[in-house]
Amino acid sequence: MPPGAGPEGLTPGPRGGQVGNVVKPTPIEDYALVADGAAGALVSRRGSIDWLCLPRYDSPSMFGALLGGTEAGHWSLHPIGSDAEPTRDYVEGTLVLRTTWRSADGAEAEVLDFMPFRDGRHNLMRRVRGVTGTMRFRGTIRFRFDYGTLRPWIRQIEEPDGRAVLAIAGPEAVILRGAPHHAEDGCHVTEFSVEPGDVVDLKLTRFPSHLDPPPLIDVGAELDWTIDWWQDWTARCRQSGHYEREVERSLLVLRALTNDETGGIVAAATTSLPEELGGTRNWDYRYVWLRDAAHTIEVLLAHGYREEAQQWRAWLLRTIAGDPSRVQIMYDVDGGRRLPETTLDHLPGYAGSAPVRIGNAAYRQAQWDAYGEVMLSLAAARNAGIEENEFSWPLQCELLDYLVANWHRPDRGIWEIRGPDRHFTHSKAMVWAALQCGIGSVEKFDLKGHVDVWRQMRDEIRSDILQHGFDAERGTFTQYYGGQGTDAALLQLPQIGFIPADDPRMLGTVAAIERELLRDGLLLRYRTETDVDGLPAGENPFLACSFWLVEQYAASGRLDDAAAMMDRLVGFANDVGLLSEEIDPVRRAHMGNTPQALSHLSLVRAADAIARASDPTGALETVGAVRGW
């Protein structure tokens, strides 16, 4: 690696300036996730932790090499010498990452990376275990707080089991315990050898700097506890018999992105990984989108995870309580409302893809589809037996009455368009779905509400969509009223019950989507070159959209096409089963933030759709069943 290189070869630009001399970065698909129910770390295939934000996913980074090179902080651990090669997997049914290194001379050792779950603090642990022969390891850690801007005060302290490295900057502190480290070129470095049966533990703990360092940790006990917790959670999964391994891994990812205390589910673990190399579509996804979280809860309910559904429902009701006109499309994991967007110009971005953004200005947008997703998820919880209370149903009535008064207004749509407001067809259909949920709840559960008004408005919206959002000449629904283009989000119309999957109008829409949006066999969200979103054109196929197409194929009798596309899509997962937001199908490269909740939950829904089409007797309680269809 050249001097000053970033994560495995990414050279940052000058501080505060533009990137220069960018060489090939670590591929996004080379990263695995370990998580503890509040935060997560990305570990590269060759053992470098290049992204870690503590104490939460949306906190400032402590290791930011993913976006800023090694000067922004990292923690590498790998054998010395170039001939050792790694293979990776997760311990079965867990998020404990196991990397096995094998050298040309037959030596072998494994590294277990994990974050203990529910232990009341934030620990990142790395256990090295000798298997055969002798293997020498080198660990290098560079502490940089606040997205690489703060170089902490670092000192060595004496503890009962040896010397530890203590790093403090403002309110944040971390302590590194285990093998002894020494200062070297702005980093702290350790080297050690392992033989068969040898175990070396490295333990990093974050704590508030005004407190004393937390007590020492029994790594073996924490490892056993963490494996047991994840495996117990996985054992609760209700499977369909289709793509079971991929579904299990996706559900584990969704649980890893869920805040264990609040119930908020972040959309991804990262910010600003580009949708296209060198492009500007680089967004912060470390927040809770109502849309993504609602879909996630439906998937979890369908697979037997009632506790998570109840926790998220409580988060939702707390967060959106109050004036329905003030409901946002996204919040932080606590339900906080202010997510101002700024750029970090001192960071060059992944492979020079600037800007790096924190916060997300889209939180101020009007997106009517979010109301529909909320109502669908609450209806799913109700159908699963989670009872309403004196607060929850009146709140939903307030939301519906607000939609009745405002549905005719344009919005920014599901894709958070940064161009002008428009009457997006998908948004209108989601308002229809929200009203349908309210009507169904009154009819099925004898709840009280303005059901006559809701029925009238539901029917009016349906007529409006068919009149203005359907191009009869071309035989397809359109992206927005009066528009010529289509949109992959229209594939959700059958999913919400607006129109049957085999209706000629839907089949015409699918044909238009295939004709206009398929690129190298995968779906784009929409054509960015139409300038509908006010941003420079260019992005890669969006994974969730292709999974939606799988659902559509399965529901409309094209089961062979569904299976063929599904097989191709799951083949894009990396070696440990993770998916990012988008795929460059030519390079088979992951693009966008990772791991992406929407990609994984859409995978589960697609697998369930194939299971439902293959066995229409209903052996699996699919998302459709949870919604009460």
N, C-alpha and C positions, 0 to 999 in steps of 0.2 A: 504494500500500500504506500503511495507517495506521501511525503510529509504533508500534514494538514488535511489528509483525505477524510471524507465523510464516511458514512456507514459502508464499509467494504468497498470503498472506491469513489464515493461521491465527494468531490472537492467543493467546499463552500466558496462563495465569493468574498470580497473584502467586507469587513464589518460595516453594515449600514449601506452597502452598495449592491450592485448587481452581481449575479453569479458569473463566475468565469472559470474556464478550464474544467467544465463538468465532464467527468468520465462516467462510465456505466455504473448506475447505482445498484444497490441490492434490489432485486425484483420484489414488487409488493407481494407476490405470491410466495416468496421465501419466508414470510413472517408467520409465526404462530402466536396465539394469545394465551396468556395465563391471567387469571382474574380472581378477585376476592369478594365480590358482591358490592363493591363500590368503585373500584379502580381496576385497571388492567395494564399489562406490559406486553409489548411486541418483541418477540425473540426471533432473531434471524436464524436461518438454517445453519449458519456457521457460528452460532453462539453469541451474537451481539444483541444486547437489549438496547434498542435504538429509540424506544418511545415508552415513557412512563410519566403519568401525571398523578400526583398524590395531593390530597386524600381521595379525590374523585376523578372520574373521567374528564370532567370539564375544568379541572384545576390546571394551573400553569405547569408546564413540563419540568421535570428534573433531568430526564434523559430526552433530548430533542434532536439527536443525530439524524433521525428520519427526515427532518426538514431543514437542518442546519449544519450537517457535518459533525464530526467528533467534537468540535469546539462547543457545540450546544449540549454536550453531555451524552455519555453512553457507558455501557458496562459489558465488556467482551470477556468471554471465557472459552478457551479452545486449546487443543494440544499444540505444543511447540513443534514446528516443522510443517512442511507442506504436503506430506503424503497421507496424512490421516483424513479419512472421508466420513461424513456423518450420514446417518439415516435417522428418521424421526417418526414418532407416533405419540399419541396420548395413552397413558395408562387407561385400560378399558373402562369406558363409562365415566371418564373424568376430564378435567382440564389440567391435569398434571402432565407436563410435557417431558417426554423421555427422548434424549438425543444420544444415540450410540455411535461412538467414534471407533473406527478400525484403521490401523496403520498397515503399511506394506509388510512389516515384519511380524504381523499376527497379533500385535498388542490390541487390547480392546478395553474401553472404559465407557461408562454411561454417565450422563448428566441429567439430573431431575430438576426442572425449574417449576416452581409453583408458588402461589400466594395462598396462605392458609385462609380457609373460609370461616367467617363468623368467629374470629378469635378476639374481637374487640379492638384491634389495632391494625396497622398496615405493614405487613412483612412481605418481602420478596426473598425467596430462599433458593439456593443453588447447591445441590448435593452431588458431589463427584464420587463415583464408586469404581474401583478397579475390578476388571473382570478376568483378563488374561494378560500375561506379560507385564511390562512396565511402560507407563505412558506419563509424559511430563506435560503439565498444563501451565498456561500463563493467563492470569486474569488482570484486566486493566479497567479501572473505573475512573471516570471524570465526572465530578459533580458540577452541574450548572443549573441553578434554579431560575425560575421565571422565564421560560423559553430561551434559555441560554444567556440571559443578560446579567445574571448574578453569579459571581464566583464566590462561593461561601468561604467563611473562615474555617479552616480544617486543622485539626490537631489530633494527636494520638493520646489516648487515655488508658490507664491501667485498669483492668478488670480481673475478677477471679480466674477466668480461663485464658487470660493473656491480654495483649494490647488490642484496642479497638480504634477505629478511625471515626471521629466525630466531625460532622460538617454542619455549620449553622449559618443561616442568612435570614435576618429579620425574624418572622414568627415560625419559620420552618427549620427543622433539624432532622438529620438522619444519622444513624450509627451503623457502621459496617463491622461485623464480628466474624470470627472464624480464622482462616489462615492469615498469618501476619503480612501486612502490606508496607511498602515503602514509597516515598514520594519520588516521582520521576517525570520530568517534562510536563508538569501541570496535572499529572494523573497520580493515582496510587496503584501500585503494581504488586502482584504476588506471583510466585512460581512454586510449584510443588509437583511431586511425583506420586502416582498411585500404582500399587501392585494388587494382585487378586485379594479381595476382601477388604482393602483399605477404603476408608470413607473420609472425605474432606467436605466440611460444610461451610458455606458462605452465607451470611445472614444480614440482610439490609432491613432496617426498621425505621419508619418515619414517626416522628412525635413532635408536639409543640415545643418550641425552643425554650419556653419559660419553665418547663418541667425537667426533672431528672430523666436520664435514659431509662427506658422500660427494663424490666428484669430480663435475664437471659432466657433463651428459648430452647426447649428440647426439640430439635429438628425432627428426630425420628417420630416422636409422638405427634407433632404437628402434621407430618406427612401422612401418617396412618389416619389421623382424624380427617384430613382433607380428602383422601381417597375414599374413605368410608362415606363421608357426606355426599360427595358427588355420585358415588355408585348407588347409594340409597335413593337419591333423587332420580337418577336414571331408571332405577328399577320400577318406579311408579308409572313409567310411560306406557300408554296404551297404543300398540302398534297395529298396522294394517296388513303387514306381510309384504308390502311393496317398498323397496328402497329403504329398508329398515336402518341400515348403518348410516346412510346419509340423513335420514330423518332424525335419528338419535343425536348425531353430531350437531345438526342445526338447532335442535331444541336446547342442547347444552350451550351453544353460542347465545341463544336468546336469553337463557337464564344468566349467563355470565354478564350480559349487558344490562341486567336488571339490578337497580339499587336495592340492596337487601333491607335497608331501613325504611325508605320512602315508597318503594314500589315503582319508581320512575324507570322507564326503559329507554336508554339512549339509542340513537339510530346507528351509531358506529363508535369505535374506540378512538378514532383519529380525527384530525382536522387537516384540510388542505391537500390531501392526496389528489392529484389532478385527474380529471376525467379524460384528458388527452395530454400527452407529454408536451410540455412547453406552452400549454394553454392556460387560460385564466379562470376556467370554471373549477375553482378550488374553494370548497366550502367547509365550514365547521359543522360536523355532524354529531358533536358530543352532547346533544340535547335531546329532550323528549318531544318527539312529534306526536300529536294526538293520533294522527293517521296510522303511523307505524306501530305505536303502542297498542292501538285498538285491534289492528290485525293480529298482533302478537298474542294478545289475550285470547282471541278466538281460537287461534291455533293451539295454545296451551290448554284451553278448556276441552277442545276436541281430543286431546291426548291425555286427559286425566289430571291436569294440574289446576285444581280448583283453588288451592291456597293462593297461588300467584294471581289468579283472576280476582279474588277478593281483595288482595292487597293493592293491585293496580286500580280497581274500581274505587277504593277508598282514596287513593292518590288523585284520581280524576275528579271525584266529587269535591274534594278540598280545593283543588286547583282552579276549577272553573266556577266555583261558587261566587255568587254576586251577579252583577249586571251581565246578561247574556251578550250584550253588544261588545263587551270587553274580552270575550273569549279569544285566545290566541291560538295559532296553529302549533306552537311549540313553547316549551318552558324549560327551565333547568330541572335537575333531578329532584329538587326540593319543591318545585312548583313556582319558583321565582320567575318574574315576568320580564325583567329587563335583560336583553341579550345584545347590547350594542355591538355593532360590527366594526372592527378595526383591522388594519393590516400591520404585520410585523416585518418592516422593511429590512431589518438586520438579518433576517433569515432568507436564504436564497430559494427555499422551497425544494420539494422533491425533484431531483434531476433538473434543477433550474426552473421549475414551473412556479412562477410567482403570479400574484402575491400569495403570501401565507396569511390567512384570515383567522381571527378568533372572534367569537360572537357571530350572530347571523341576523342580518337586517330583515330577512323574510319574516321574522316574528311579528312584524307590524302589518303584514299583508292580510287582506281579507281573502279567505279561501273557503268557499261554502262547502266543499266536499268534506272538510274536517268535521263539520256538524253531523253529516251523515255517518261518518266512520264512528264517531262517539256514540250515536244512537244505536248503530248496529252492534257495537261491542256491549253496550249496556243491555240490549235486548238478548244478546247471546248469554250474558251472565244470568239474566232473569230466566231464560229457558233452561239453563243448567241448574236452576233451583236456588240461586242466590236471591234472597228476598229484598224487595224494596223497603225503605223506611220512610218516616215522616218527612225526610229531607230529600231523598234521592229522586223520587218520582216528581214532586213539585218542581225540582230543578229541571228535569227533562221537559216538563210542560212549558216552562219559561223559555227553554231553547226552541221548542217547536213554535211557540207563539211568535218568537223573534224571527224565525225563518219565514213564517207566514207573511210578516210585514216587510221582509227585506229580500226575499228570494229573487226578485226581479232585477236586483242590482248586479252589475258585472263584478268580476273578481279576478284574481291572479292565477287561479287554477291549481291543480295538483302539483305541477312542476315548478311552482313558485316563480312564475314568469316575472322578469324585471323590465318588461315592456309595459304597454298600456293595459288597463283593465279591459276584459272582454267577457262576453257571455259564453263561457266554456260549456260545451254540451255535457261533459262528465260532471262538472260541478252541479248543474241543474239536476242531473239524474241522482246525484247523492242527496240533494235536498228532497227529492221525491222519496228516496229510500228512508230518510229520517222520518218523514211524515208517515210512511207505511209502517215503520217500527212503532210509532206512537199509536196508530190506529189498531195494529195487531195486539198491542199490549192492553188496550182498553177492552178489546173483544175477547181476548184469551184469559186475562187475569182480573177482569172486572175492576180495572182502575178508572179513575175519573179524569176527564180532560175535555177540551173543546173539540170533540171528535168529529162533529158535523162540519166545523170549519176546516179541520185537517183533511177530511175526505174531499171537500170541495176543492181545496188548494192542491191536494195531491193530483186530482184529475185534471185540474187546470195546468199544472206544471207538465204533466205527461203530454197533454195536447200541444203545449208550447214547444216541447222538445221535438215532437214528431213533425211539427210545422216548420220550425226554424233550425233544428239541429240535424235534420235528415235531408240529404240531397237525393231526391227521388230519381233524378235523371241518371245519376251515377250509381244509385242503389246502395248508398253508404251513409252512416252517421259521419258528421264532420267534427273537427277539433273544436270549432267555435261557430256560433251562429253567423251564417253568411260566408264562412271560410271555405276554401277548396281542399285544404289538406286534412289528413286524418291524424289519429293520436292513439298510441298503444293503450292509453288509459281507458279507451272505449271498450276494451276487452273485459272490463269489469261490469259492464251493463248486465250480462246474464248472472254474474256472481251475486249481484244485489237484488235480483229478481225483477229487474225492469223489463226484460224481454227474454224469451227462451233462447237458449244457445243455438237451436236449429231453426229459428225464425228466419225467413228469407232476408229480412233486413239486416239481421246480425251476420248471416253468412256473406252477404254483400260487403259488409263492413270488414269482415275478416279477409276477404279477397283483396280489398283496397289496402288494408294494413300489410298484407303479404307483398303486395305489388310495390308499395311506396316505402315501407319501413324495414324490410328485411335487408340486412347487409351481411354477406358471408354466412347466411343461414340463421342469423340472430337478429332480434328486433332492436331498432332504435326507439327512443320514446316518441320522437316526432322529428321532422326535418328542421334542424337548427338553421339551415341556410334561408328559411323563409322569413327570418328576422322577427318572428313572433315574440321572442323573449328579450330582445334588446341587447343581446350579448354577441360577441364574435362567434361565428359558426364553428362547429367541430366538436364531436364527442364520439365515444365508442358505444357499441350496443349495451343496453341496460339490462342486466340479468333478470330482474324481476319481471320485466315485460315479456321476456321469452318464456318464463314460467307461467305467466298469465295465458300465453298462447297455448301452452300444454294443457292448462285447465279447459280452455275453450275447445281444443281438439277432442279431449276426452268427453266433454259434455255433449258434443255434437256428433258423436259417432265415429270420429276419426282416431280410433284408439291406437292404431299402428303408427300414425303420425305423432301422436302424443308420446308414445313410448320411445320412438326414435329421437325426438327432440329432447326428451327427458334424459335419455342415456348420454346424449352429447353434452347437455348442460352440466350434469353431475360430474362429467369427465373434466370440466374446467376447475373443479375444486383442487386446492393444493394438496400436498402430501399428507396433511393432517385434517383435511376435510373442510377448510375454510374458503369462503367466497367474499370477494369485494363487491363494490357497487356495479362495476362495468367490466367488460372483457374486450380486449383486442384479439379478435379471433384469428387473425393472421399470425401474430406473434405468440398466441395463447398466453397473453400476459394480463394479469389483473390490473385494473385501473380504478381510480376513485378510492374513497375511504373504505377501511377494512377493520375487522370483519363487519359486514353490512347486515343489519337486522332484516331489512326489507328483502334482501336476496335470500336469506335463510328461511324466513317465514314463508316466502313465496315458493321455495323448494318444497316445504312441508305441505302446503296447500296443493301443489301440483301432484305430489305423490298421493295425497288423499283423493284427488280427483280421478287419478288412474285407478286407484283401489275401488272407488265408488263405481266407476264405469265397468270395471272387471267383475265386480260382485254387487250388482244392484240390490241384493237382499238387505244391505245396510248393516253388515257385521261391524263396521267401524262407525263410531259417532263422529262424522266428519264435520267440517265447518258448516256445511249446509244444514246438517241436522242441528247443530248448536244454535244456528240462527232461527230454527223453527220451520224450515221449508218442508 
